[in-house]
Amino acid sequence: MPDSTFDLPAVFVHRVAVTAADIDDYGHVNNSVYLRWLDATAWAHAASLGVSLQDCLTLRRGMIVWRSQMHYLAPALAGDALEVGTWIVRSDGRLRVDRRFQVLRPADGRTLLRGLVHYVCADLDNGRPRRMPPVFAERYRPVPELVATLAEEPHASFAPGVEPREG
């Protein structure tokens, strides 16, 4: 049975449309396109939280991908209109932020992808990990409604029934 809703409450939704350029030789969206969509969604969410690209450039700090886990569950096809949901599910307020993603196709209610991306705050001049500026620590936090749900579901920070393992 298809999922017709997002897995967690308090979702930030970014809409995307599949174009012909997104389709690979297998006739579906290439996995690299999903990563581009997740990145665009993370930037849109950050901006909605009050952290813009210009803020990052001014502060010379940015959240960079440290590790990502993707579960591709069903293909996206040309012409699909999709919703990419994201949540900040963990932040230590110093260096790390974990962000969960879910890609839905509203036309049939299917979840196409679930992902978890681990970010580290880095100095934009040398790429080295650096403590978050206060504005990052303040804004990149799970919202209270989400914290309550995550406390009830120990594996909800990634995907129901799937436990991420340290590698």
Phi and psi in degrees as GROMACS dihedral restraints (atoms count N, CA, C in turn):
[ dihedral_restraints ]
;  ai    aj    ak    al  type     phi  dphi    fc
    3     4     5     6     1   -68.3    20    10
    4     5     6     7     1   149.6    20    10
    6     7     8     9     1   -80.2    20    10
    7     8     9    10     1   132.3    20    10
    9    10    11    12     1  -114.3    20    10
   10    11    12    13     1     1.2    20    10
   12    13    14    15     1  -135.3    20    10
   13    14    15    16     1   168.1    20    10
   15    16    17    18     1   -76.5    20    10
   16    17    18    19     1   152.1    20    10
   18    19    20    21     1   -66.8    20    10
   19    20    21    22     1   -32.5    20    10
   21    22    23    24     1  -127.7    20    10
   22    23    24    25     1   157.5    20    10
   24    25    26    27     1   -76.3    20    10
   25    26    27    28     1   170.8    20    10
   27    28    29    30     1    58.7    20    10
   28    29    30    31     1    43.5    20    10
   30    31    32    33     1   -78.9    20    10
   31    32    33    34     1   144.0    20    10
   33    34    35    36     1   -98.0    20    10
   34    35    36    37     1   127.5    20    10
   36    37    38    39     1  -114.5    20    10
   37    38    39    40     1   131.6    20    10
   39    40    41    42     1  -122.2    20    10
   40    41    42    43     1   127.0    20    10
   42    43    44    45     1   -94.4    20    10
   43    44    45    46     1   140.5    20    10
   45    46    47    48     1  -135.0    20    10
   46    47    48    49     1   152.9    20    10
   48    49    50    51     1  -118.9    20    10
   49    50    51    52     1   133.2    20    10
   51    52    53    54     1   -75.6    20    10
   52    53    54    55     1   126.7    20    10
   54    55    56    57     1  -108.6    20    10
   55    56    57    58     1   168.0    20    10
   57    58    59    60     1   -58.5    20    10
   58    59    60    61     1   -34.2    20    10
   60    61    62    63     1   -67.5    20    10
   61    62    63    64     1   -18.9    20    10
   63    64    65    66     1   -82.0    20    10
   64    65    66    67     1   -13.3    20    10
   66    67    68    69     1   -88.2    20    10
   67    68    69    70     1   133.8    20    10
   69    70    71    72     1   -97.6    20    10
   70    71    72    73     1  -173.2    20    10
   72    73    74    75     1   -66.1    20    10
   73    74    75    76     1   -15.3    20    10
   75    76    77    78     1   -86.5    20    10
   76    77    78    79     1    -5.1    20    10
   78    79    80    81     1    87.9    20    10
   79    80    81    82     1    14.2    20    10
   81    82    83    84     1  -136.4    20    10
   82    83    84    85     1   175.0    20    10
   84    85    86    87     1   -65.5    20    10
   85    86    87    88     1   131.7    20    10
   87    88    89    90     1   -71.0    20    10
   88    89    90    91     1   145.8    20    10
   90    91    92    93     1   -58.6    20    10
   91    92    93    94     1   -30.4    20    10
   93    94    95    96     1   -66.1    20    10
   94    95    96    97     1   -27.2    20    10
   96    97    98    99     1   -69.1    20    10
   97    98    99   100     1   -39.1    20    10
   99   100   101   102     1   -57.3    20    10
  100   101   102   103     1   -42.0    20    10
  102   103   104   105     1   -62.3    20    10
  103   104   105   106     1   -38.6    20    10
  105   106   107   108     1   -63.7    20    10
  106   107   108   109     1   -41.6    20    10
  108   109   110   111     1   -64.9    20    10
  109   110   111   112     1   -41.7    20    10
  111   112   113   114     1   -63.4    20    10
  112   113   114   115     1   -41.0    20    10
  114   115   116   117     1   -62.6    20    10
  115   116   117   118     1   -46.3    20    10
  117   118   119   120     1   -61.8    20    10
  118   119   120   121     1   -38.1    20    10
  120   121   122   123     1   -67.0    20    10
  121   122   123   124     1   -43.2    20    10
  123   124   125   126     1   -61.3    20    10
  124   125   126   127     1   -41.9    20    10
  126   127   128   129     1   -65.2    20    10
  127   128   129   130     1   -42.5    20    10
  129   130   131   132     1   -63.5    20    10
  130   131   132   133     1   -40.7    20    10
  132   133   134   135     1   -66.3    20    10
  133   134   135   136     1   -44.5    20    10
  135   136   137   138     1   -57.8    20    10
  136   137   138   139     1   -43.9    20    10
  138   139   140   141     1   -62.0    20    10
  139   140   141   142     1   -39.4    20    10
  141   142   143   144     1   -66.8    20    10
  142   143   144   145     1   -24.4    20    10
  144   145   146   147     1   -85.5    20    10
  145   146   147   148     1    -7.2    20    10
  147   148   149   150     1    97.0    20    10
  148   149   150   151     1    19.1    20    10
  150   151   152   153     1  -121.6    20    10
  151   152   153   154     1   102.0    20    10
  153   154   155   156     1   -94.8    20    10
  154   155   156   157     1   168.8    20    10
  156   157   158   159     1   -57.7    20    10
  157   158   159   160     1   -42.4    20    10
  159   160   161   162     1   -60.8    20    10
  160   161   162   163     1   -38.1    20    10
  162   163   164   165     1   -59.5    20    10
  163   164   165   166     1   -45.1    20    10
  165   166   167   168     1   -61.9    20    10
  166   167   168   169     1   -43.9    20    10
  168   169   170   171     1   -65.5    20    10
  169   170   171   172     1   -39.8    20    10
  171   172   173   174     1   -66.0    20    10
  172   173   174   175     1   -43.6    20    10
  174   175   176   177     1   -79.2    20    10
  175   176   177   178     1   -14.6    20    10
  177   178   179   180     1    60.7    20    10
  178   179   180   181     1    34.4    20    10
  180   181   182   183     1  -134.0    20    10
  181   182   183   184     1   147.4    20    10
  183   184   185   186     1  -155.0    20    10
  184   185   186   187     1   156.3    20    10
  186   187   188   189     1   -90.1    20    10
  187   188   189   190     1   118.6    20    10
  189   190   191   192     1  -113.7    20    10
  190   191   192   193     1   151.1    20    10
  192   193   194   195     1   -69.4    20    10
  193   194   195   196     1   127.3    20    10
  195   196   197   198     1  -100.0    20    10
  196   197   198   199     1   -45.2    20    10
  198   199   200   201     1  -153.6    20    10
  199   200   201   202     1   148.3    20    10
  201   202   203   204     1  -137.4    20    10
  202   203   204   205     1   146.8    20    10
  204   205   206   207     1  -128.4    20    10
  205   206   207   208     1   125.6    20    10
  207   208   209   210     1  -126.0    20    10
  208   209   210   211     1   134.7    20    10
  210   211   212   213     1  -115.2    20    10
  211   212   213   214     1   106.2    20    10
  213   214   215   216     1   -86.1    20    10
  214   215   216   217     1   115.7    20    10
  216   217   218   219     1  -105.1    20    10
  217   218   219   220     1   -28.4    20    10
  219   220   221   222     1  -160.2    20    10
  220   221   222   223     1   151.8    20    10
  222   223   224   225     1   -78.7    20    10
  223   224   225   226     1   147.9    20    10
  225   226   227   228     1   -96.4    20    10
  226   227   228   229     1   145.3    20    10
  228   229   230   231     1  -125.3    20    10
  229   230   231   232     1   164.2    20    10
  231   232   233   234     1   -53.3    20    10
  232   233   234   235     1   134.9    20    10
  234   235   236   237     1    89.2    20    10
  235   236   237   238     1   -10.2    20    10
  237   238   239   240     1   -65.1    20    10
  238   239   240   241     1   140.9    20    10
  240   241   242   243     1  -104.6    20    10
  241   242   243   244     1   123.9    20    10
  243   244   245   246     1  -122.0    20    10
  244   245   246   247     1   158.2    20    10
  246   247   248   249     1  -120.5    20    10
  247   248   249   250     1   125.9    20    10
  249   250   251   252     1  -106.1    20    10
  250   251   252   253     1   115.4    20    10
  252   253   254   255     1   -99.8    20    10
  253   254   255   256     1   147.5    20    10
  255   256   257   258     1  -143.4    20    10
  256   257   258   259     1   153.6    20    10
  258   259   260   261     1  -143.8    20    10
  259   260   261   262     1   142.6    20    10
  261   262   263   264     1   -85.7    20    10
  262   263   264   265     1   115.6    20    10
  264   265   266   267     1  -102.2    20    10
  265   266   267   268     1   -12.6    20    10
  267   268   269   270     1  -159.3    20    10
  268   269   270   271     1   140.5    20    10
  270   271   272   273     1  -150.1    20    10
  271   272   273   274     1   131.5    20    10
  273   274   275   276     1   -89.3    20    10
  274   275   276   277     1    -3.2    20    10
  276   277   278   279     1    73.2    20    10
  277   278   279   280     1     1.9    20    10
  279   280   281   282     1  -123.7    20    10
  280   281   282   283     1   -52.8    20    10
  282   283   284   285     1  -135.7    20    10
  283   284   285   286     1   -38.8    20    10
  285   286   287   288     1  -112.9    20    10
  286   287   288   289     1   144.8    20    10
  288   289   290   291     1  -137.4    20    10
  289   290   291   292     1   133.1    20    10
  291   292   293   294     1  -111.4    20    10
  292   293   294   295     1   133.9    20    10
  294   295   296   297     1  -126.7    20    10
  295   296   297   298     1   129.0    20    10
  297   298   299   300     1   -98.8    20    10
  298   299   300   301     1   147.7    20    10
  300   301   302   303     1  -131.5    20    10
  301   302   303   304     1   151.3    20    10
  303   304   305   306     1  -145.2    20    10
  304   305   306   307     1   129.8    20    10
  306   307   308   309     1  -107.0    20    10
  307   308   309   310     1   121.9    20    10
  309   310   311   312     1  -113.9    20    10
  310   311   312   313     1   145.8    20    10
  312   313   314   315     1  -108.4    20    10
  313   314   315   316     1   101.3    20    10
  315   316   317   318     1   -58.6    20    10
  316   317   318   319     1   -29.4    20    10
  318   319   320   321     1   -56.7    20    10
  319   320   321   322     1   -35.9    20    10
  321   322   323   324     1  -125.1    20    10
  322   323   324   325     1     2.2    20    10
  324   325   326   327     1    74.7    20    10
  325   326   327   328     1    12.9    20    10
  327   328   329   330     1   -83.6    20    10
  328   329   330   331     1   141.1    20    10
  330   331   332   333     1   -87.3    20    10
  331   332   333   334     1   123.5    20    10
  333   334   335   336     1   -95.2    20    10
  334   335   336   337     1   -27.9    20    10
  336   337   338   339     1  -154.2    20    10
  337   338   339   340     1   143.6    20    10
  339   340   341   342     1  -126.6    20    10
  340   341   342   343     1   137.0    20    10
  342   343   344   345     1  -144.9    20    10
  343   344   345   346     1   158.7    20    10
  345   346   347   348     1  -134.5    20    10
  346   347   348   349     1   125.3    20    10
  348   349   350   351     1  -119.8    20    10
  349   350   351   352     1   128.5    20    10
  351   352   353   354     1   -98.9    20    10
  352   353   354   355     1   123.6    20    10
  354   355   356   357     1  -111.9    20    10
  355   356   357   358     1   152.3    20    10
  357   358   359   360     1  -127.9    20    10
  358   359   360   361     1   137.7    20    10
  360   361   362   363     1   -72.5    20    10
  361   362   363   364     1   132.7    20    10
  363   364   365   366     1  -133.5    20    10
  364   365   366   367     1   153.1    20    10
  366   367   368   369     1   -73.7    20    10
  367   368   369   370     1   122.7    20    10
  369   370   371   372     1   -71.1    20    10
  370   371   372   373     1   -15.0    20    10
  372   373   374   375     1   -84.5    20    10
  373   374   375   376     1   -30.6    20    10
  375   376   377   378     1  -130.0    20    10
  376   377   378   379     1    -3.6    20    10
  378   379   380   381     1    78.4    20    10
  379   380   381   382     1     0.6    20    10
  381   382   383   384     1   -81.5    20    10
  382   383   384   385     1   146.6    20    10
  384   385   386   387     1   -58.3    20    10
  385   386   387   388     1   136.4    20    10
  387   388   389   390     1  -143.2    20    10
  388   389   390   391     1   149.8    20    10
  390   391   392   393     1   -54.9    20    10
  391   392   393   394     1   142.6    20    10
  393   394   395   396     1   -63.7    20    10
  394   395   396   397     1   140.7    20    10
  396   397   398   399     1   -63.9    20    10
  397   398   399   400     1   155.3    20    10
  399   400   401   402     1   -52.6    20    10
  400   401   402   403     1   -38.2    20    10
  402   403   404   405     1   -64.0    20    10
  403   404   405   406     1   -35.1    20    10
  405   406   407   408     1   -67.0    20    10
  406   407   408   409     1   -49.4    20    10
  408   409   410   411     1   -59.3    20    10
  409   410   411   412     1   -36.7    20    10
  411   412   413   414     1   -73.7    20    10
  412   413   414   415     1   -40.2    20    10
  414   415   416   417     1   -93.0    20    10
  415   416   417   418     1   -31.8    20    10
  417   418   419   420     1   -89.7    20    10
  418   419   420   421     1    76.4    20    10
  420   421   422   423     1  -138.5    20    10
  421   422   423   424     1   147.1    20    10
  423   424   425   426     1   -63.9    20    10
  424   425   426   427     1   141.1    20    10
  426   427   428   429     1   -75.9    20    10
  427   428   429   430     1   152.3    20    10
  429   430   431   432     1   -53.6    20    10
  430   431   432   433     1   -41.5    20    10
  432   433   434   435     1   -59.9    20    10
  433   434   435   436     1   -37.7    20    10
  435   436   437   438     1   -72.0    20    10
  436   437   438   439     1   -41.0    20    10
  438   439   440   441     1   -57.0    20    10
  439   440   441   442     1   -42.4    20    10
  441   442   443   444     1   -63.0    20    10
  442   443   444   445     1   -42.7    20    10
  444   445   446   447     1   -66.0    20    10
  445   446   447   448     1   -42.9    20    10
  447   448   449   450     1   -64.1    20    10
  448   449   450   451     1   -34.2    20    10
  450   451   452   453     1   -66.0    20    10
  451   452   453   454     1   -32.4    20    10
  453   454   455   456     1   -78.4    20    10
  454   455   456   457     1   -28.1    20    10
  456   457   458   459     1  -121.7    20    10
  457   458   459   460     1    99.0    20    10
  459   460   461   462     1   -58.4    20    10
  460   461   462   463     1   -25.8    20    10
  462   463   464   465     1  -104.9    20    10
  463   464   465   466     1     7.7    20    10
  465   466   467   468     1   -66.9    20    10
  466   467   468   469     1   -16.8    20    10
  468   469   470   471     1   -68.4    20    10
  469   470   471   472     1   -14.8    20    10
  471   472   473   474     1  -119.9    20    10
  472   473   474   475     1   -85.2    20    10
  474   475   476   477     1  -145.8    20    10
  475   476   477   478     1   139.2    20    10
  477   478   479   480     1   -52.6    20    10
  478   479   480   481     1   127.1    20    10
  480   481   482   483     1    80.8    20    10
  481   482   483   484     1     0.7    20    10
  483   484   485   486     1  -123.3    20    10
  484   485   486   487     1   120.8    20    10
  486   487   488   489     1  -103.6    20    10
  487   488   489   490     1   120.1    20    10
  489   490   491   492     1   -67.1    20    10
  490   491   492   493     1   139.7    20    10
  492   493   494   495     1  -112.7    20    10
  493   494   495   496     1   144.5    20    10
  495   496   497   498     1   -67.4    20    10
  496   497   498   499     1   138.4    20    10
